[in-house]
């Protein structure tokens, strides 16, 4: 009798999703990537303003991560023009924007792109609504758009009153369907306010997570973002996520234990960056279990001069293979523990 294929759903955006999916696609699972649609910076922001399209950047990264096409085609999708009127634009962003026009909608364009790129799994924009991310600070100031929020280095000090989408966005029905049928839901890693939380603000997504019977894993970020999440501990990240989800439903949290190189730490210290901390004794009754392991990538990260927002990107990254391997273990851990519960 054939064993049913396990269903894994990831929720996030940006380079965090690219890293995560690059590892997970090597396993025999039905993989669905739900992607934030709040991006409005860099090439994506220009295309939104000039062409009236939905943001292609995060979706492009997920499509490339899951593509089984040639290395040259994947390289082409990520290629950024370095000069002329197209400077800063990636070919993939232009490609997706053109498909949106041809197919009559962004979701339809992404579906066609997945066929062209021979994608293993499904890439699902969290919404088809043209919406924007907004943040109201405790001093009354309102930040408009993901890029403005990303660039603001005072919100951690001033405090966030609320974060919301305007206009309200309805979830892509396919996203809700995938969450409902998932065996494993993986949230993050990624920019806390700009890549992860925007997914949870889309009407229907948090409810679907609450009602799902899936195991829910949160991949805790390696570093705090200066001016945004200074001093955040693992527990505080989880608290805030579950506030937006509306329930304590995270089962496992992955946490890196390996220190980056001295040179990289010195660079982060100069930029007021800091590693996320975890204090096991700070709480006695966590409803989630923390998986501590070496998740740190040894590869150096280099951004091209054509990437106009490279200063906002992280240089300390998860190792895609290590993280994927642990997530596959967590997918089966319930079954293993039920088998082994009689060993003393």
N, C-alpha and C positions, 0 to 999 in steps of 0.2 A: 504493500500500500504506500503510495507516494506521500511524503511529508509535505504539508502545506508550506509555501514560501512565507517566511516571516516578513512583516511589513514595518519598515522604518521610515519615520517622518522627521525631517530636520526643519527647524524654524530659526531664521536669522537673516543674514545678508552680508554683503561685502566680502573681504578677504577671509574672514572667519569661516563663512560657509564654503568658500572655495577650498580651503585647507581641509575641512571636515569631509566634504564630499569626495575629494580626491582619494581619501583613504577608504571610505565606506563602499565605494563602487567596486572594490576588488572582492567583495563578499557576496555570496548568493542570497541576497535579500531583495525585496521589492522596495526600491528607494524613491522617496518623494521629497523634494526640496521646496518648502514654502518660503517665499522670498519677500522681504520688505519692499514697499513701493513708495517710500518717503524720501528717497535720495533726490537732492536738487543741487549738488555741488559738482564742480569740475565740468567734464564733457557732458555728463548727464544733465546738469543744470542748464547749460547753453542750449542743448537740444530741446529740452522742455519749453524753454522760453521762445526759441526761434521757430520750432516746428509744431508746437502744441502736442507733443507726444508724451506718453508715460515714460517714467525713468527706466532706461535700459541697463544701466551699469551693473547693479547687483545681479540681475537676471543673467546678463552676459557671463559673469564670472561662474555662476552655477552651471550654465550650459557647457562652458569650456571644461569645467571640472569633471562633468559626467560624460563628456564626448568620447566616443570610441573611434573617432575619425583620426586621420593622420596627424602627426606632430606638427607638420607644416600648417595644416588648417587651424589647429588650436593656437599656434603662434600667430597666425593671421588675425584671428578673432581678438587677440589681446594687443595687437600692434597699435602703438600710438604715433600719430604724425608729429613730427618735431618742428615743422616750419610751415609757413604760409597760412592761409585762412583756416586750414584744418588743424593747426597746431593744438595739441592737447587732446584732440578727439581720438578715441580708439576706433579701429575699423569695425569691431563688433557692435559698438553702440550705434554707428551709422547703419549697419546691416539690420539690426533689430528695429530701428526707427523706420527704415524703408519697408520692412516686412509689415509693420503695423499699418502703414498707409495702404500697402497692397492688399492685405487681408481684411482690412476694415475694422481692426481692433487690435489692441496690444496682446491680449490673451491668445487670440487666434494667430498673431504673428509669432509668438513664442512657441506655440505648438508646431508651426511650420519650421521654425528654426531647429527645433529638436529633431525633426526628421532629417533635415539637411546635415546636421552635425552628428547623426547617429548616436543620440544620447541614450545612455543606459539609465533608465529611471524616468522620472517626471519632474520637470521644473515648473512650479506653480506660483505665479504672482499672487500675493495674498489678497489683492483686490484689483478690480478693473476700474475703480473710481479714481478720478484725477483729484487727489487730495494733497494737503500739505501738513507738515508737522509743526506744531506751535507749542511754546512753553511759556507759562506765566511764572515769573519769579516773585519772591516774597516782597520785593520792593516796588511791585506794580508794573515793572517792565515786562513786555512781551517779546519773546524772540520768535521770529517767523522763518520757518524753513530749517531743514536739517543742517544745511551749510552754516547758517548763522548760529545755530545752537552749537555746532561742532567747533566753531571758531571762538565762542565766548568762553573766557577763562575765569569768569566771576560767579557762574551759577552755583558752584559748589559752596562758595563762601556766602553768597546772598541767600541761597535756599530756593528750592523749587516748590511753588504752590501747586501747580498741576501741569501736566503735559497732555496734549490732545491733538486730534486730527480735525482739520477744517477744510472742506466740509466733512461731515461724518462719512465713513466709508463702509460699505457692505462687503462682507467676505466673499471671495470667489467660492462658489458652491463646491468646486472640486477640492479646495483646501479643506473645507469642513468635512467632506466625505473621506478624505485621506486620514484626517485626524481621528475620526470616528472609528475607522477600521484598523488603526495602527496597533502594532505590538510594542513598539518602542518609539517614544517621542523625544527628540534631542533638541534642546534649546541652547543656542550659542555654540562657541564663543563669538564675541563680536562687540562692537561699540554699544555700550549699555543703553544709552538714551536714543541713539540714532539708528541702530540696526536691529536690536532685539525688541525693545518695548514698543516701537511702532507697529509691529505685528499684533501685539496683544491689545492695541487700541482699536483695531478693525472689528466692527460689530460682528459678533458670532464666534470669533476665534477663541477667546478666553473661555466662553461657555463650552465650546467643543472640547477643550482640554480638560475642563472640570468633569465633563460627562464621560470622557474616554476611560476605558479600562486598561490602557497602555501603561507600561512602565515609563516614567518621565525622568529624564536625566538632564541636568543643567551642567554644561561645561563652563566652569568658572574661568574668567579672564586671568591672564598671567600678571598683568599690570593694571594699576588704576590710571584713569585718564586725568592728567593735570587740569585743575580747574573744574572738573566735573565730579569725579568720585574719589577725591583725595581722602585717604584714611579708611576707605571702605574695606571691610573684612568679608570673607566668604559668606558669613551669616547675614550680613547686611544686604549683599546682592540677592540672596535667596529671599529675604524678607520683602524686598521691593518687588521682585518678580511675582511672588505669590500675592502681593497686594493687587497687582494689575490682573492676575489670573482670577483672583477672588476666592481662593481656597488654598489650603496647604496640600498640594498634590505632587510636589517634587519628591521623588523617591531616592535618587542618588545625585551627588554632586562630585564631579572630578576636580582634583586640585593638584597642581604641580608641586613637587618637592625639590626639584633640582635647581640650583642657583645658576643664573646666566654667567657668562664670562665676566671677569673684572672690568674689562674695557667697555663692555656693553652696559654694565651697571653704572659705571662712571658717567657714561653718556646720558643715561636716564636720570641720574642724580642732578646733572647740570640742567636738565629740562624739567626738574621738579617731579619726575616720574618716580613711582615706587611699586614694588611688588605687592600683590594682594596677600594679605595675611590670613591665617586660620588659627584660631585658638581653641583647641579641642575641649578645654575645661570651661570655656566661657558659658556653655549651656549644658544642662544635664539631660534634657529631654528633647533632642532634635528628632523630628519626625522623618528626617532624611538621613541617609548614610553617606559619609564622605569617603571617596575613593582616592587615596593619596598615592601618587606614583610619579615617576619621571616622565613628564609629558613634553619636555622642552626640546625644540628643534635645534640641531647643531648647525644648520645651514645659515649662512649669512644672507641678509635681505638687502637687495640693491634695487632702488627705484630709478627709472629713466628720467632724464631732464625734461621730457615731454609730459610727465605726470605732474600737472599743476597743483595737485593737492597732496603730494607725497609727504609734506611736512605734517600731515594729519594722520599718517599711517604708522602702524606699529613695527618696530624692528625686532621685538621679542615675540616669537611665534610658537604655537604648539607644533609638535611633530605629528603629521597626519597619520602615519602608520601606527605609532604607539597609541594614539587616542582611539583610532578605529578598532584596534584589537581589544582594548578594554571595553568599548561600547558593545562589541559582539559578545563578550563575556557576560556583560550585564543583561543582554537580551535573553540569555539562557540561565541566568543565575537562580531564578526562582525554581526552575525545574531541577537544577543541580542540588539546591538546598533541600528540596522535598525528598530527594533520593538519599541524601547523606545525613538526614537529621537524626539517625539512630547511632551515629558514630560518636563515642564519648572520648 
